[in-house]
């Protein structure tokens, strides 16, 4: 298992937050603005560090991250809010990042 620091996770979170968004009524809300980037980075980084991330793992991680809507009246997995194209961009970003660590 590779060693990693909070700084490593924050660097990844920064990239995710600036490039990946959720789509709400055709509005693109970047994960940094939605305060979801750090959560995603914290969940995926251990798999990146162990060279174990793949699309199936990523989908499961995103399925398990809840997003509260309407003041908590409704909760959806972040996976359901990320457009397919953006999901593919996230996977590409993560796989590239994995190669560089």
Order of alpha helices (4+ residues) and beta strands (2+ residues): alpha-beta-beta-alpha-alpha-beta-beta-alpha-alpha
